[in-house]
Amino acid sequence: MPLDYTKVLAKEFACRPEHAENVVELIDGGNTIPFIARYRKELHGAMDDQKLRALSERLQYLRALDKRKQEVIDSITAQGKMTEELYAAIDAAQILAVVEDLYRPYKQKRRTRATIARENGLEPLADWLLEQTPDDPAQMAEMFLGENVPDVESALNGACDILAENFSDDAALRAKLRPVMYREGVMVSKKSGESDPLYAQYFDYEEPVNRIARHRVLALNRGESEECLKISISVPDDKILGIMRDMYLTAPCPSSPHIEKAIEDGWRRLLFPSMERELRNRLSEGAQEQAIKMFAINLKQLLMQPPVRGRVILAVDPAYRTGCKCAVIDATGRALDTAVIYPTPPQSKVAEAVTVVKGFIKKYNITVIAIGNGTASKETEIFIAGLIKETPGVSYMMVNEAGASIYSASKLAAEEFPHYDVSLRSAVSIARRLQDPLAELVKVDPKSIGVGQYQHDMPPAQLSGSLDGVVEDCVNTVGVDLNVASAPLLTRVAGLGSSVAKNIVRYRDENGAFSDRKQLLKVPKLGPKAFEQCAGFLRVPDGKNVLDNTSVHPESYEAAKKLLNIFDLDLADVKRNSLSGINELIDDYGAERLSKLCGVGVPTLRDIASALQKPGRDPRDELPQPQLRTDILDMKDLTPGLTLKGTVRNVIDFGAFVDIGVHQDGLVHVSQMTERYIRHPSEVVGVGDVIDVTVLEVDTQKKRISLTMKNM
């Protein structure tokens, strides 16, 4: 019988059964996770979007498990081999691996030694050997001789092949061996052929399976895929064989040597290769899951970096031979001017480059310069840092340009900038990344943004699903200006897809700016359901109704007006930003009482009050602003003990890479983050954090900088 999803989900996610049931119904009803998280809090007990997304993924797994169970039951039943005990075991299975173990003996196999032995009629002999009677096996074997079984030895060997395969397929045995292999197995890595020195530490390497770090599993996997390493798992054979003997051998008898032979053959030829593969898959899946989780955390923090608002920005995309591409954008992201300068070798036209950049600064009143961190970035940074010493009030920031070249060569970039070549589009993208990271980075495949580890080794569907969910959550957390948002940004809004997003932009171009949210219903293919899902996440800053510039959903406008009326307030007060004390008024009046008067739940009432206080609010504005620089350091300027401010660029399992302004990021190892024990660096730092660090060690030859956060 199918699993009781509500019961399982409620237990696993520590929520009330009715909340789990409501979430399942909402998901099945076509509601998006951002919409459920923000606007249906009463139905799910105010779970956040991450928990809801995890619950949704678990629901999919449970449904896939049920489907697979039924397929297995149908297959075994069709073979006429189903028993009550087997049915009960399949029905009780909680994970797919157990279902597959139970199905293994009944699965269609390729032609094996055991298959041939069965075709030759030797299965009764194998069964008789396992009964371990005092009879002579050779005499019994003579009864099974024939054209394909010419002698006793062939008969007994065939029977042993059947036993070996039966042992290998035994679900109970596999269940016993799994924990032993995990607990006592050792991952072994050896050099393979002409190996890359990058993997030198793994040329002769061993580590217990139950202690190996997940990032090392991924490193070993990559080394193996590049044919630099040969990886295996070593297990205590004697212990495994002892477990098998205890299971299958009763008392000594004439059949014992044959069963012993089948046990050893079954382990070495069949069970071990299968279970080694399974264990390595388990380790890889765990490592991939952790890497994807870390990538998602880093991506969210990167996307939620505060925008640099209200400034004209000059971007410089560094290069050597082809010159540095420059682009100027205004405060709305519109490209104003472009140029190519040559401040770096081989051409080194520094004086000409100074004239161009100073001309841009003066003409457009530029106060911020964004420099891409790719090839020739160090030389370009030195050039810009020297130049702005002569232009007070101008600062610069290094911008991660990962994925900019992919965007600049895309169809979208060609549509946006048909008259620019690929390299100039890349410069515009770098400028916009500083101005509004979220709005620009949604145009790039998340895998290419460069805040993960081993992302190209991850299962593509799993990685894309996780990262797409992060982008969707970030876009909907911030909200989108309906009158300036690009189609790629609108595509990420809950309830909208690519075609509807393009229709919104087309409608806006043909009919002018939206004056209220209700106009969305006039957009082709945007029906009532899509409107319900997207409306609360779209903003109309200068529209007819100030509520259209808040996160209050149109379905709650009447509730918002009732709340204001109760306190003798109106929408004009919202527009004037004069509701800073509304939460105190709610507490004094009584939130429960107010929610009943307004016809909404308490969580929704609180959300409405929060939204009314700050129309047009961007949650990113409350975060620390990006660190802008006016000067540059060199690695040779660093000495142990020197204290600096730095920006976290990437967080990985063993630490965090920090930009301290010397072109080469420094590493704060997890052991140098805090005096207290932490399980993961993400407990202390996140991408974009501005932190104080002290230099521990500098290796200019290997270009390594070790940093510490302790005692800061």
Disulfide bonds with the S-S distance in Angstrom:
none
